[in-house]
Amino acid sequence: VSRWRVDRKWTRLSRHRTILTGLPSTSGRHGGCRLLLDRDSDALFVGTGDAAVGTNPRDLDSLGGKTLRIHRDTGAPMPGNPYADASSARRFVWTYGHRNVQGLAQRADGSVWSVEHGSYRDDEVNLLVPGGDYGWNPVPGYNENTPMTNFNLPGKQIGARWRSGFPTLATSGAVWVRGKKWGRYQGTLAVCALKASKLVFMRFDKSGHLVWTKVPPALNGRYGRLRSVVMSRTNDLLITTANGGGRDKIVRVTPH
């Protein structure tokens, strides 16, 4: 994970610094690496993939298959991390037992949520709890038939707040929607889908339980694979596509 300083005119980068290394990439698969700046502290959350190595998600000294919490400027582990006092890599770990974290989003109440690629089934949206085990353990080898959340593992596993079932959508980036102009969609989680080529709005109640999902027709298949989404300063959605071949764009979406 690297950081730069951008000048006031948004024309030049300077003061490059690498703030985190050691993310596994041995297989070339499942890189994850979604970033989220915490609104309430100097923390940076980092979502990682398991690199398609079955032992990584539950190995607390591997940075693969985790969400990490580090200082946004220095890369140091943040105080309050579950293993902050450790001398090994686990001092960076916030949650573990993930397959491939593709999205991170912070709700208005401060809670942090992840969006995760499933295997052949069960993409997930998870509410992150410090030190939580989210149950992906595809061993021996790399057994894709293993449940995304295996509740038969030692300790307590945390179940997903939404799952795709079969088939997967290849869910990716996500953002909590703000602004009164969004009407019934205000306060929902907007989730991009790569394979399914659509944007899914998910309503969760205050306790984090799913209420409904909606896909507006204008955002269903029209722009191809959707990679990431953020809110602009004017509370519009900015969505990036991932189609390749020189066809990619940033789509600005505002409600009627």
C-alpha positions in Angstrom: 0.0 0.0 0.0 1.5 3.3 -1.1 0.6 6.9 -0.5 1.4 10.2 -2.2 0.8 13.9 -1.6 -1.3 15.6 -4.3 -0.8 19.3 -4.9 -3.7 21.9 -4.7 -4.2 21.9 -8.4 -4.5 18.1 -8.6 -1.8 18.0 -11.2 1.2 16.6 -9.5 2.0 13.8 -7.0 5.0 14.0 -4.6 6.3 12.5 -1.3 5.7 8.9 -2.2 5.8 6.5 0.7 5.1 2.7 1.0 3.2 2.2 4.2 2.4 -1.5 4.1 4.1 -4.5 2.5 3.8 -8.2 2.8 0.5 -8.8 1.1 0.6 -12.3 -0.3 0.5 -12.6 -4.1 2.0 -16.0 -4.8 -0.8 -17.3 -7.1 -1.7 -14.1 -8.9 -5.3 -14.6 -7.8 -7.5 -13.1 -5.1 -5.6 -9.8 -4.5 -8.5 -7.9 -2.8 -6.8 -4.7 -1.5 -9.7 -2.3 -1.1 -8.9 0.8 0.9 -11.1 2.8 3.3 -10.2 5.9 5.4 -11.9 5.8 8.8 -13.9 9.0 9.4 -13.4 8.9 13.1 -9.7 8.3 13.5 -6.4 8.3 11.6 -6.9 4.6 10.6 -6.8 3.2 7.1 -8.7 -0.1 6.6 -7.2 -2.5 4.0 -9.2 -5.5 2.6 -7.1 -8.3 1.3 -7.6 -11.6 -0.6 -6.3 -15.0 0.4 -4.1 -15.3 -2.8 -5.8 -18.7 -3.4 -3.7 -20.2 -0.6 -6.0 -22.2 1.7 -4.1 -21.6 5.0 -3.9 -17.8 4.7 -7.4 -16.7 5.9 -7.0 -18.3 9.4 -3.2 -17.8 9.7 -3.1 -14.6 11.8 0.5 -13.9 10.8 -0.5 -13.9 7.1 -1.9 -10.6 5.8 -4.0 -12.6 3.2 -7.8 -13.1 3.7 -8.1 -10.3 6.2 -9.1 -6.8 6.9 -6.2 -4.8 8.3 -6.2 -1.5 10.3 -3.2 0.7 10.0 -2.2 4.4 10.5 -3.0 6.2 7.3 0.3 8.2 7.3 2.9 5.8 8.8 1.4 2.3 8.2 1.9 1.4 11.9 -0.7 -0.9 13.5 -3.5 1.2 15.1 -4.0 1.1 18.9 -7.1 -0.9 19.6 -6.4 -3.6 17.0 -7.2 -7.0 18.5 -3.5 -8.1 18.4 -1.9 -4.6 18.5 0.7 -5.7 21.1 2.0 -8.6 19.0 5.5 -8.4 17.5 4.4 -10.3 14.3 2.2 -9.4 11.3 -1.0 -10.1 13.3 -0.6 -6.7 14.9 -2.2 -5.3 11.7 -5.2 -7.6 11.7 -8.7 -6.3 12.3 -10.7 -9.4 11.1 -9.8 -12.7 9.5 -11.3 -15.7 7.7 -12.1 -13.8 4.4 -11.8 -15.2 0.9 -11.4 -12.0 -1.3 -12.4 -8.6 0.1 -13.4 -6.4 -2.8 -15.3 -3.6 -1.1 -15.2 -1.6 2.2 -17.7 1.0 3.2 -18.4 2.9 6.4 -22.0 3.5 7.5 -23.2 6.8 9.1 -23.1 5.1 12.5 -19.4 4.4 12.1 -19.7 0.7 11.4 -17.5 -0.8 8.7 -18.8 -3.3 6.2 -17.0 -5.5 3.7 -18.0 -6.9 0.3 -16.5 -10.3 -0.6 -16.2 -12.6 -3.6 -17.7 -16.0 -3.1 -16.4 -19.2 -4.7 -19.0 -20.7 -7.0 -21.7 -19.4 -4.6 -22.3 -16.9 -1.8 -20.8 -13.5 -2.5 -21.1 -11.8 0.9 -21.7 -8.5 2.6 -20.3 -8.6 6.1 -20.5 -6.3 9.2 -17.0 -6.2 10.5 -16.4 -6.9 14.2 -12.9 -6.4 15.7 -11.2 -9.8 15.9 -14.0 -11.5 14.1 -13.6 -14.8 12.2 -15.7 -14.9 9.0 -15.2 -18.6 8.5 -13.4 -19.2 5.1 -11.1 -22.2 5.5 -10.7 -24.0 2.2 -8.2 -26.7 3.4 -6.8 -29.2 2.7 -5.4 -27.7 -0.5 -7.8 -25.1 -1.9 -11.2 -26.7 -1.7 -13.8 -24.4 -3.3 -16.6 -26.6 -2.1 -16.0 -25.3 1.5 -18.8 -23.1 2.8 -17.9 -19.4 2.7 -18.7 -19.3 6.4 -17.9 -22.6 8.0 -19.6 -22.7 11.4 -17.9 -26.0 12.3 -14.5 -24.4 12.9 -13.1 -23.9 16.4 -14.3 -20.7 18.1 -17.2 -18.5 16.9 -17.7 -17.5 13.2 -19.7 -14.5 12.1 -22.3 -15.0 9.4 -22.8 -12.7 6.4 -25.5 -10.0 6.5 -26.2 -10.7 2.8 -25.2 -13.5 0.6 -25.8 -14.1 -3.1 -26.5 -17.8 -3.0 -26.0 -19.4 -6.4 -24.8 -18.1 -8.8 -22.5 -15.3 -7.6 -22.7 -11.8 -8.9 -18.9 -11.1 -8.4 -19.7 -8.2 -6.0 -17.1 -5.5 -5.8 -16.9 -1.9 -4.5 -19.6 -0.4 -2.3 -20.7 2.8 -0.7 -23.4 4.0 1.7 -25.8 6.3 -0.1 -26.4 9.7 1.5 -28.5 12.7 0.5 -32.3 13.3 0.7 -32.5 13.5 -3.1 -32.1 9.7 -3.2 -35.5 9.2 -1.5 -36.0 5.5 -0.5 -32.4 4.7 -1.5 -30.9 7.1 1.1 -29.1 5.1 3.7 -28.8 2.0 1.5 -25.6 0.2 0.6 -24.9 0.5 -3.1 -22.9 -2.6 -4.3 -21.2 -3.0 -7.7 -21.3 -6.3 -9.5 -18.7 -7.4 -12.1 -20.1 -10.6 -13.6 -23.7 -9.5 -13.1 -23.1 -6.0 -14.5 -25.4 -4.2 -12.2 -25.6 -2.0 -9.1 -27.5 -3.5 -6.2 -29.0 -1.3 -3.5 -29.3 -3.0 -0.1 -31.4 -1.8 2.8 -30.3 -2.9 6.2 -32.1 -1.9 9.5 -30.3 -0.3 12.4 -29.3 -3.7 13.8 -27.7 -4.6 10.5 -30.3 -7.1 9.2 -31.2 -7.1 5.6 -34.6 -5.6 4.7 -34.7 -5.5 0.9 -32.5 -5.3 -2.3 -33.3 -3.3 -5.4 -31.7 -3.0 -8.9 -32.8 0.0 -10.8 -33.3 -0.9 -14.5 -31.0 2.0 -15.6 -28.1 0.3 -13.7 -28.8 -3.3 -14.8 -26.5 -4.4 -17.6 -26.3 -1.0 -19.3 -22.6 -0.3 -18.6 -21.1 -3.8 -18.3 -18.9 -4.8 -15.4 -19.1 -2.4 -12.5 -16.0 -2.2 -10.3 -16.2 0.6 -7.8 -18.6 3.3 -6.5 -18.1 6.4 -4.4 -20.3 9.4 -3.4 -19.4 12.8 -4.8 -19.5 16.0 -2.8 -22.9 16.7 -4.4 -24.2 13.3 -3.4 -24.1 11.8 -6.8 -22.7 8.3 -7.4 -19.5 7.9 -9.4 -19.1 4.4 -10.7 -16.1 2.9 -12.5 -16.5 0.2 -15.1 -14.1 -2.8 -15.7 -14.7 -3.9 -19.3 -11.2 -3.6 -20.8 -10.4 -2.9 -24.4 -10.4 0.8 -24.1 -14.1 0.8 -23.2 -14.0 1.8 -19.6 -15.5 5.0 -18.2 -16.6 6.7 -15.0 -20.4 6.9 -14.9 -22.1 9.7 -12.9 -25.5 8.8 -11.5 -28.0 11.2 -9.9 -31.6 10.4 -9.1 -34.5 12.0 -11.0 
